């Protein structure tokens, strides 16, 4: 069954099976997906899942996201018994394998792993700095954790003690957070492209609703167009409206449409 994943649940899991991670990579619920292939929409998802699985299998043996050993079934990899770190897998899929059309939530998970790595590197740098300055590790820790210090205060203290204090951790974290946001913004360009595909048909639905900008009034008309498979729409289902980007079927949920209409009014 094709159903969107509950990212509030899946995003909290540290370890999942490789099969579940691959299902999430096509934005489907692992607990509900049965690898159906009986119509055009199901075929699109099945093909994308297969493509992603081939990429993952090719990288799994030396992958940092692998948890434990690779499970085997006859001459192939057992995806259900091979486990992965979901955040690290997401980072790999986004930044190393460059798997296309990842769900936004997986892009964010990959960005969190990027952020975590930078913080870890920052802590290593602090230890190195402690070994190479006149400050003891405890003194250095005090400086780095003093969130009340402003840049000008740190500079003044440096002059008094003839020691160049490092930038407070809060400022470093802010800079790295902005780097993460910039990275995610870059990767989401493709997501915005697919939203643009819907612009013409949404405008048509708004006209059918009397040029209304109220999403509750426009949604029924958009659903009717989806039932008629008005391009690029493929149909209306329980989880939302299916549409095609020309390659892969995608889903516009009612909540996503509500937010989209709200943004368009600003």
Legacy VTK file of the C-alpha trace (Angstrom):
# vtk DataFile Version 3.0
C-alpha trace
ASCII
DATASET POLYDATA
POINTS 266 float
0.000 0.000 0.000
1.319 3.450 -0.929
1.223 5.616 2.164
3.351 8.536 3.302
5.669 7.836 6.254
5.087 9.314 9.682
8.342 11.238 9.909
7.629 12.190 13.502
8.138 8.475 14.228
10.768 7.452 11.682
12.868 10.569 12.199
13.384 9.626 15.857
14.863 6.200 15.084
18.640 5.880 15.122
18.866 2.465 13.449
16.593 0.956 10.795
16.911 -1.850 8.272
18.449 -0.997 4.922
15.163 -1.967 3.305
13.233 0.527 5.473
15.788 3.278 4.777
15.363 2.679 1.038
11.574 2.804 1.305
11.884 6.094 3.214
14.145 7.394 0.446
11.155 7.306 -1.927
8.936 8.882 0.768
6.788 5.834 1.505
5.887 4.210 4.821
8.019 1.067 5.316
5.322 -0.604 7.429
2.728 -0.273 4.677
4.728 -0.672 1.469
4.414 -4.112 -0.146
6.375 -3.367 -3.330
3.200 -3.245 -5.423
3.572 -2.860 -9.178
0.091 -3.080 -10.666
-0.397 0.446 -12.031
1.552 3.464 -13.295
1.938 5.113 -9.892
3.084 1.944 -8.151
5.497 1.194 -10.980
7.089 4.627 -10.581
7.736 4.051 -6.883
8.932 0.471 -7.451
11.397 1.577 -10.103
12.798 4.363 -7.922
13.119 1.973 -4.969
14.984 -0.530 -7.137
17.351 2.156 -8.459
18.149 3.397 -4.947
18.675 -0.167 -3.698
21.221 -0.876 -6.447
23.205 2.227 -5.476
23.117 1.278 -1.788
24.187 -2.304 -2.451
27.146 -1.040 -4.446
28.370 1.032 -1.477
27.294 -0.995 1.544
30.486 -2.926 2.329
32.604 0.140 3.067
29.793 2.447 4.142
30.014 4.459 7.370
26.245 4.117 7.743
26.377 0.327 8.022
25.549 -0.973 11.532
27.002 -4.419 12.166
27.589 -6.829 9.307
26.001 -7.137 5.881
23.381 -9.901 5.962
23.304 -12.266 3.002
20.484 -14.234 1.428
21.808 -16.748 -1.089
23.952 -14.678 -3.460
22.335 -11.314 -2.684
22.264 -8.829 0.197
19.378 -9.275 2.631
18.072 -5.726 2.891
15.678 -6.549 5.740
18.401 -7.968 8.008
21.090 -5.418 7.182
20.887 -2.423 9.532
21.930 1.183 8.985
22.278 4.417 10.933
19.435 6.475 9.472
21.066 9.905 9.882
24.352 8.724 8.377
22.497 6.956 5.571
20.573 10.167 4.860
23.796 12.181 4.791
25.349 9.662 2.384
22.278 9.604 0.141
22.178 13.402 0.017
25.851 14.376 -0.162
27.777 11.349 -1.417
25.513 9.219 -3.602
23.473 12.294 -4.662
20.293 10.227 -4.833
17.693 12.359 -6.566
14.281 13.354 -5.243
14.896 12.507 -1.609
12.054 13.576 0.682
12.697 16.864 2.432
12.673 15.130 5.820
15.540 12.870 4.777
17.465 15.889 3.504
17.059 17.427 6.958
18.252 14.233 8.653
21.293 14.287 6.380
21.882 17.921 7.301
21.700 17.074 11.022
24.422 14.453 10.535
26.525 17.081 8.733
25.996 19.451 11.683
26.846 16.737 14.233
30.115 15.937 12.447
31.121 19.599 12.509
30.423 19.889 16.244
32.533 16.762 16.829
35.378 18.297 14.812
34.990 21.498 16.813
35.423 19.609 20.100
38.579 17.944 18.753
39.936 21.374 17.821
39.283 22.639 21.344
41.328 19.790 22.818
44.183 20.561 20.429
43.996 24.217 21.376
44.186 23.376 25.083
47.385 21.404 24.505
49.019 24.274 22.617
48.155 27.285 24.793
49.074 28.437 28.274
45.489 27.770 29.402
44.707 24.578 31.267
41.912 22.384 29.795
39.601 23.475 32.631
40.304 27.161 31.957
39.716 26.653 28.263
36.439 24.851 28.961
35.322 27.770 31.106
36.043 30.221 28.310
34.311 28.130 25.638
31.171 27.578 27.717
30.736 31.182 28.844
27.765 32.164 26.728
27.630 35.599 28.381
30.853 36.636 26.692
30.426 38.926 23.701
33.087 39.192 20.969
34.245 42.557 22.315
34.543 41.116 25.848
36.683 38.251 24.575
38.976 40.671 22.730
39.398 42.791 25.865
40.210 39.735 27.976
42.767 38.659 25.393
44.585 41.959 25.698
44.738 41.670 29.461
46.076 38.118 29.528
48.080 38.151 26.284
46.169 35.071 25.182
44.077 34.849 22.014
40.842 33.252 23.216
38.906 31.108 20.739
35.514 32.172 19.478
32.739 31.245 21.980
31.050 27.941 21.203
27.664 29.627 20.758
29.044 31.702 17.880
30.736 28.693 16.297
27.516 26.690 16.533
25.557 29.564 14.967
27.988 29.752 12.051
27.873 26.004 11.493
24.092 26.007 11.762
23.956 28.637 9.023
26.267 26.464 6.896
23.865 23.575 7.394
20.905 25.741 6.393
22.758 26.943 3.281
23.576 23.338 2.348
19.979 22.234 2.778
18.752 25.234 0.797
20.974 24.210 -2.108
19.737 20.627 -2.079
16.106 21.719 -1.968
16.255 23.513 -5.313
14.949 20.344 -6.977
12.053 20.210 -4.502
10.961 23.729 -5.440
11.150 22.750 -9.125
8.478 20.095 -8.620
6.260 22.562 -6.790
6.452 24.867 -9.807
5.059 22.083 -11.990
1.818 22.370 -10.032
1.407 26.122 -10.465
-0.712 26.035 -13.671
-3.163 23.410 -12.440
-3.517 25.128 -9.054
-4.295 28.385 -10.835
-6.970 26.528 -12.801
-8.445 25.150 -9.579
-8.482 28.648 -8.072
-10.404 29.941 -11.105
-12.888 27.083 -10.737
-13.363 28.251 -7.143
-14.184 31.772 -8.285
-10.604 33.060 -8.098
-10.571 32.160 -4.422
-7.367 32.118 -2.401
-8.933 30.124 0.436
-7.337 26.709 0.385
-10.465 24.945 1.719
-12.383 26.243 -1.320
-9.665 25.433 -3.856
-8.764 21.923 -2.644
-12.037 20.226 -3.776
-11.576 21.577 -7.310
-7.940 20.486 -7.371
-9.042 17.034 -6.204
-11.613 16.890 -9.009
-8.927 17.730 -11.560
-6.770 14.982 -10.044
-9.588 12.463 -10.402
-9.799 13.400 -14.073
-5.987 12.959 -14.272
-5.504 16.489 -15.537
-1.757 16.778 -16.282
0.440 16.599 -14.288
-2.025 15.134 -11.789
-2.319 11.345 -11.608
-5.189 10.861 -9.190
-6.638 11.600 -5.769
-5.959 9.158 -2.949
-6.428 8.997 0.809
-3.000 10.465 1.527
-3.316 13.306 -0.986
-3.074 14.209 -4.660
-0.599 12.275 -6.787
1.260 14.064 -9.558
4.214 13.418 -11.829
7.380 15.445 -12.279
7.930 13.667 -15.591
9.962 10.881 -13.982
8.685 9.972 -10.527
5.185 10.119 -8.986
4.993 12.498 -6.030
2.340 13.421 -3.453
0.773 16.744 -2.479
-0.890 16.323 0.915
-3.716 18.524 2.119
-1.458 19.995 4.814
1.289 20.767 2.284
-1.294 22.454 0.042
-2.586 24.530 2.951
0.949 25.759 3.713
1.604 26.418 0.044
-1.516 28.580 -0.279
-0.580 30.443 2.905
2.890 31.224 1.537
1.440 32.428 -1.759
-0.640 35.057 0.081
2.404 36.723 1.673
LINES 1 267
266 0 1 2 3 4 5 6 7 8 9 10 11 12 13 14 15 16 17 18 19 20 21 22 23 24 25 26 27 28 29 30 31 32 33 34 35 36 37 38 39 40 41 42 43 44 45 46 47 48 49 50 51 52 53 54 55 56 57 58 59 60 61 62 63 64 65 66 67 68 69 70 71 72 73 74 75 76 77 78 79 80 81 82 83 84 85 86 87 88 89 90 91 92 93 94 95 96 97 98 99 100 101 102 103 104 105 106 107 108 109 110 111 112 113 114 115 116 117 118 119 120 121 122 123 124 125 126 127 128 129 130 131 132 133 134 135 136 137 138 139 140 141 142 143 144 145 146 147 148 149 150 151 152 153 154 155 156 157 158 159 160 161 162 163 164 165 166 167 168 169 170 171 172 173 174 175 176 177 178 179 180 181 182 183 184 185 186 187 188 189 190 191 192 193 194 195 196 197 198 199 200 201 202 203 204 205 206 207 208 209 210 211 212 213 214 215 216 217 218 219 220 221 222 223 224 225 226 227 228 229 230 231 232 233 234 235 236 237 238 239 240 241 242 243 244 245 246 247 248 249 250 251 252 253 254 255 256 257 258 259 260 261 262 263 264 265
